[in-house]
Amino acid sequence: MSNVAVIGAQWGDEGKGKIVDWLSEKADVVVRFQGGHNAGHTLVVNNITYKLKLLPSGIVRKNKISIIGNGVVIDPWALLDEIEQMKNLGIKINDKNLFIAENATLILPFHKELDGIREDSKNTDKIGTTRRGIGPAYEDKVGRRGIRVMDLANEKNLSKKIDTILFHHNSIRKGLGKKAVDKDSLMKELIKISPTILKFSKPVWKKIEELKKKNKTILFEGAQGILLDVDHGTYPYVTSSNTVAGASLVGSGCGPDTINYILGIVKAYTTRVGEGPFPTELKDEIGKKIGERGKEFGTVTNRKRRCGWLDAVLVKQSCIISGINGIALTKIDVLDEFKELYICVAYALRGKEIDYFPSALQDQIEVKPIYKRMNGWLKNTKGIKKWDDLPRNTQKYISFIKDFCDVKISSISTSPRREDSILIEDPFKH
């Protein structure tokens, strides 16, 4: 059995939850490797809905090991709250089925405050963050002043590290006219939760190596999507971590030989939450209809998503950057009622045609999509489980995506229900 990394190939919200749920049933281990509690996966198992933010998807299944890697930034209070919510739904979580990287960085209350201050400021561009402190926590990690899980084990050492991080943050807060952070209060809060968090703390890289030697099947679970990658996305309208497939290795402490198959999740159209460029966005009745049919609201924030036609240029670019082996195409049934469909196959930029999405923000804003028109199918595809049962025009639409992106279609999702899928290639048996 192969080890698989699941990556969103657009701006997130591609329907990873269903695919990861299906794959996590087959895996022995599920590893979350980047992001924070700003990205959600909705899973439905035995008619019970689980909304996960930090916990890996494997946690809802018996006899699975869940790992939160070093690439994740962890709000410890949000994590404990989520563990409690899962326990209330009958999920047993202990130090045998959940491991947290000892070197993962913590999100502290002042990170969330700074996130909100920046979003509300008239002096900075609105990024459209979830205001959960993810960006500021990653800044402190890179600035080498972050508080990590392991720091909770030594009160004297923690106190020194808090002094370092507060020297930085209180200087910023003073400049913004905000009250300084009360160190004593913060220390008390951290000491109170330390024993519970430390119970799960492990050198995760070592644990994964042990599991590999036991031939356990590992699923690496990404959050957000490639187009929100801090290097390769629509910067600065991105998340603060690397969301590409390579981050699964860095964010968990594995070598490149660990992953055998990279599965890119692609929605049959395009959506985006928050600010930033979106070449194929539809601000008309068609965009509204796509949003309504696709129930396009965020799992974590409930924010309405912007909707548009499929941008195949962006998908192809994501496939190349992340080395995607197969595409899991989701929400094809949302397009059932459209007589005409359009796929972006190139851009016009200041009178020239280009075949890629440029990195410069101004260029990203100015590009105009060049579309290929395709006939819709005006037939119900919901619940179809066989390729041959799909309408001919649906098959043409999907085949065009495969050929244009030069990547195999691994599976096709025809409804939110896990059983409503057309499996073409099993990533674990690649």
N, C-alpha and C positions, 0 to 999 in steps of 0.2 A: 504494500500500500504506500502511496506517495504522501508526502507532506505538502499541504496546499496553503497558499496565501490568497486571501480574498480582498480585492481592492476595488473601491468605487472608481469608475473611469470617467465620471463627469464632475459636477459640483456637489457630490454627496446626494443623499436621499434617492439613491437608485433602486432601492428595494433590497438592500443587503440583508435585512433581517430575515426574510423568508429563506434566502439562499444559505445564509450562515446557519440558520436553524436546521435546515435539511442536512447540511454538511456536518454540523456538530453532533448529530445523531450517530454518524459513522466514525467520527474522530474519537480518540482517547483523551486528547488534550486540546484545549482551546486557549490561545495566547492573544491577549490584547496588547498592542505594541506602541501606540501613539495616541495623542489627543487627551481629552479629559472628559468631564461629565457634560460637555457641550454637544455631544453627538449621541443619538439614541438608536437603539434597535428594538423594534416591536416583534415579539415572538408569540405565537399561539401554539401551545402544546396541550393536548387533551382538553381542548375548548377553554383553557385558561390563558388569558393574555398577560404577558410579562413585558414591562417596559424597562429595558436596561439602559443604563447610562455609562457606568464605569465597569460593572461586572461583565466578564466575558460570557458569551452565549451558552457555553457548556454548563454553566452553573445551574441551569434549570433541569438538567438531566442527571439521573443517578449514575454513579460510578464513572464520572468524568472529572478530569482535573482542569481547573481554571487558573490561569496565570495572568497577572497584571505586570507587564514588563517595565523596564527602566525608562522606556521612551514615553510612558504615560505620566502626566502630571495629575496628582491625586489630591482632591479636597477630602481630607479624612472624615470630616463631619458628613459630607454628602455620601461618602462610601458607607459609613456606619448606618446612615439612614436607609440607603438602598438595601443593605444586608438585612435590616429589620423588616423592610417591606417584603423582601423575598421570603423571609421566615414566616411572615403572616400569610403568605400564599402557599405555605407547606414545604418550602425548599430548605433543606438542611445545609448550612454553610459552616465549615469548621476548618481547622488548620491541616486537614487531610485532603480537602478538595479545592482549597483556595490558597494560592501563594502570591505574595506581593514582593516585587523586587525591592531589596533593601536600599538600593541606590536610586529609587524613583523620587522625583522632586515633589514636594508638597505645595498645594495651593493654600494660602493663608487668608484670613478675612480681609486684610488690607489689599490683597491682590484684586479681590472682587470690587472693592471700593474704588481702586484706581481705574479699573476697567470701565466702571460706570461714569466716573469723573471725565475720562477722556471722550467717551461716547457722547456725553452731554455738553462738552466744551464747544464753544463757538470758534476756538482757535485751532482745532484739529479737524481733519476730514473724518466724517462718520464712516466707519468700516462696516458696521452692522454686526458687531460681535454679540455673543449670547450673554455678556456681562457676568460671566462666571469666574473670571480671573485667570483664564487659561494663558492668554498672551503675556501678562505681567509675570506669571510664574515661570514661563519659558525664558523670559528676559533675564530673570534672576538666575536661572539654571546656567544660561550661557555666560552671564556676568560673574559666575563662580561665587555667588553669595547665597544660593538657594539652600533651603532646609530640606534634607532628605529623610526618608523613612528611618534609616539607621540612626540618625541624630537624636531620635526620640529616646534612645536607650541610655543616654548619658546626660543627666540634668545639667551638670557643670559645663559640658561641651555644648549642649543646646543653648544655654544662656549666652555663651560667647558668640555663637553663630547668630542668635537673635540680635545681639548688639550690632553685628556687622550688617545684617540685612536692614535693620531699622535705621542705621546711620544713613543709608541710601534712601530709604522710603520716607523717613521723616524730613529729610532735606527737600524732597519733591513736594511733600504735603505742605511744608511751610511756604514754599514758593506758590502753591495753589491756594493758600489761605485756609488750609484744612488743619484740624487738630492733630497733634502728634499721636502715634499709636502708643497705647499704654502697655509697656513691656510686661509688667507683673501680671496683668489680666490675661495677656496672651500666653504667658508661661503656664499659668494655672489651667487654662483651657487645654493646652497641649499635654501637660502632665496627666490630666484627668483621662484623656483618651489613649494615651501612649500604650498601656498594657494590652488593650484590645487590638490596636493596629499592629503592634510588634508580634503578636501571636501568629500573624500570617506572614511575617517578614522572612525572606530567604534570599540567598544568592541564586537568583532565578537562572542565570546562565548555566550554573552547575546542575540545577534541577533538570533543565531541558536536556543537557548532555546525558544525564542518567536515563531519562525517558527515551532518548534516541537509541541508546545502547540496548534498551529493552524492546526495541522495535515498535514503540508506541506511535500511533498515527497522530500527527500534530496539525492543527488548523490555526493559521495566523489570521487574526481578524482585524481589519483596518477600520478606521472611523473617517468620516467625511469622504472626500474624493480627490483624485489626482489634480483637478483644476483648482483645488484650494491649497495645494502644496506651497510651502513658503518659498521654494526656489523655482518651481515649474508652473505655478498657478498664476492667477490674475493679480499679481502683486501691485499694491499693498492690500487688495481686497481678498485676503487669503487667511487661512488659519496660521498658527504660529509653530507648526511642526511639519515635518516631511511626511506626506501621505502616500508617496510612491511605494512600490513593492520593496525597494531596497531598504526602506525604513523598518520593515519587519525583522530584518537581521540586526540592525543597529539597536533597535528599540527593545530587543529581547536577549541580545548577547549570543547570537548564533553565527556560524560561518555560512558562506554562500552555498555550500553543498547541502544545507539543511532542507531547502525548499525545492521541490520537484515540479511544481505546477503553480502558475500564477493565473488566477481566475479574475477577470475584470467584469464587474457588474455594470451593465449598460441599460438605461431606461430607453424605451422605444421612441421617446421624445426628450426634450431637455427641460430641466428646471433649475432654479437657483434661489437660495434664500439670502436675504441681506443685500448689501450694496455691491457694485462692481459691474464690469462689462458683461454683456450677454448678447452676442450678435444676432441670434435667431429669436429673440424675445418677441412675443405677440401680445400687444397691449389692447387687443380688440376682442370681439366676441368669441373668436376661435380659441384664443389663449384662455379666456374665461371658461369656455366649455371643456378644454383639456384639464384645467385645474379642478373643475367640479367633478368630471368623470374619474379623474385620478385621485380624488380626495387629497389634494396637495397642501397638506398642513404639517408642520414639523412635529416629530415625536416628542422632543424636549420642550420646545418653545411655543408650539401651536401657531407659529407664524405662517402666514400665507406664502406659498412659494410662487415665484415668477415662472411662467411657462412659455415654451416656444417649440418650434420644430426641431427635429433631431439635427444636431450639428456633427456630421460625420467627420469633418476635418479635425475637430477637437478630440473625438473618440479615437481616431487613427493616431493622433499625436500622443494621446495617453497610452495607447497600446505599445507604441514604440518606446516611450520613456520608461515604462514599467515592465517591458518584456512580457506582455500578457500572452499567455498560451491559448486561452479560450475565453469567449464572451458568454456570460449568462445574461440573456436579453429578457428584461422584465416589462410588465405593463403593456404588452402588445394589445390586449383587449380594450385598453382605453381609447384606441384609435378606430374602433369598430364603426363609429357613426360618421366618419368623415369621407366625403365623396372624393376629395383630392388630398394628397399628402405631399409634403415637401421635405427634401433632405439637403442640407447645406453641403456642397462638395468643393467649394473654393471661396475665396473672398476677393472683393475689389477694394484696393487701398490706393486712394489718390490717383485713380486712372489706371492702375496696374492690377493684374490678376496674380494672387499669391495662393500657394497650396498649403500654407501652415498658419498657425495662430502666432503672431509676433509677441515678443516679450514686453515691448514698450507700452506703457499704459495708454498713451495718446493714440498709438496705432490700434490697440485693442478696442478703443472707444470708436475709432473712425471706420474700422473695417465694415463692409457691407456684404451680407451673405449672397453667394451665387447658388441658386437652388436647382436641384433636379426635381421635376414634377413627377409624381407617381399616382396612379389610380388607387383610390381606396377600395375596400372590399365590401363595405355596407352589409356585413354579415356578422353574426355573433361568434366570437372566438373564445369566449369565457368558458373555462373548464376543459378545453380540448387537450388531449393527452398524447396525440399522435401527429407527427409531421404531415402525413398524408391526409389527415382530416382538416387541416388548415385550408382556408380559401386560397385559390391560386394567387391572387394579388397579395395576400399576406406572405406567402412563400417568396414572391418576387421581392417584396420589401425587405424581408430578412436576408435573402440571398445577396441583395445589393449591399447591405451593411457588411456582410462577411467578405465579399469580393473587394469592396472599397477599402476596408481596413486591413485586408489580407490576414485575417485572424479567424480561426474556426469558431463556429457557434457551438458552445458546450451544452446549453440548455435554453429553453424558452418558457417563460412564465406566463400563464394565461388567466391567472386570478391571484388574489392574495393567499389563497389556500395552498398549503404545501403540496398536496396531492395533484393540484392542477398545474402540472409541469410536463414539458416534453424534454426528456433526457436524451441527448445525442452522444455525449462523451462524459464519462464519470471521471472527474479530476483526480480522485484517489486511486484510480486504476490506470492512470496514464503511464 
